[in-house]
Amino acid sequence: MYTAAVLTPTSAQLLRWIVIGTLDLESHSFLFETSRRQKLPHHATINMGRFDEGLNHRELLGSKVAMKIDKIVYNEELGVCAAIVQSAETRDEDESTVTLSFSNPHPHITICLQEHGKPVFSNEMLDIPSPNNIKVGLDQTYELEAIIRECP
């Protein structure tokens, strides 16, 4: 189980189109699904396990969050491509803006994989600087919509 900001279908499709329009990853055998046929991109992990009330206020569970991205990183050796989450904000019950906290030091959304790639490799790619990491700045900052959920 993990807690995540799960992308809306519209935002997941937008992220696919951003990658298709910006990078030529499909010609390098990157696919928008895992080896278990789960569709990507899907989410940004907030924390492993149930919702962590030490990280975020409980009332945020189930709320909408706006995540901003402006960079994509990929590594063909690891077979993974991810969007870096620049910021994530939601609103509390008083309609005040709340910044979402992540347990991961490098919040991201795994976008696509090669056959040998696994979503967890996104963490490795972002945690360990490598000359094999190709960072691409986007032409603008994009806002993606997601819902904060506990996932099995």
C-alpha positions, 0 to 999 in steps of 0.5 A, a space after each residue: 500500500 502507498 499514498 499518492 497524488 493519483 493523476 486524473 485521466 485528463 492530466 495523465 493524457 496531457 503528460 503522455 502528449 508532453 512526452 510524445 511532443 518533446 522527446 522521441 522515446 517511443 522510438 527507443 522502446 519506451 512504453 506508457 505501461 508497466 510490465 504488469 500492463 498498468 497504465 502510466 503515468 499514474 501518480 506521484 507517491 506521497 508516502 509508502 503505506 497508509 496516509 501519514 498524518 505526520 506528513 500531511 493533515 488528514 483532511 487532505 486525503 481525497 482532496 484535489 491537488 495541483 502539481 506543477 512540472 517543468 522538467 523531464 528526466 530519462 535514463 535508457 540504462 535504467 529504462 525509465 522516464 519521469 517528470 519532476 514535481 516542482 510543487 504540489 498544492 491543495 486547499 484545506 477546508 478554509 480554502 487556504 492554500 496548502 503545500 503537499 509534503 512528500 516523504 520522497 526527497 525527489 517527488 516525481 511521476 514515472 511517465 514511461 518505461 522500457 521493457 527492463 525498466 521498473 517504476 522504482 528505478 525513477 527513485 534511483 535515477 533521481 537520487 544518484 546523479 549520473 551522466 546517463 540521466 538526460 534532463 529536458 526542460 519543458 517550454 513551459 510549466 504545466 499544471 497537472 490535477 490529481 486526487 490524494 488517495 491510498 492505493 493498494 
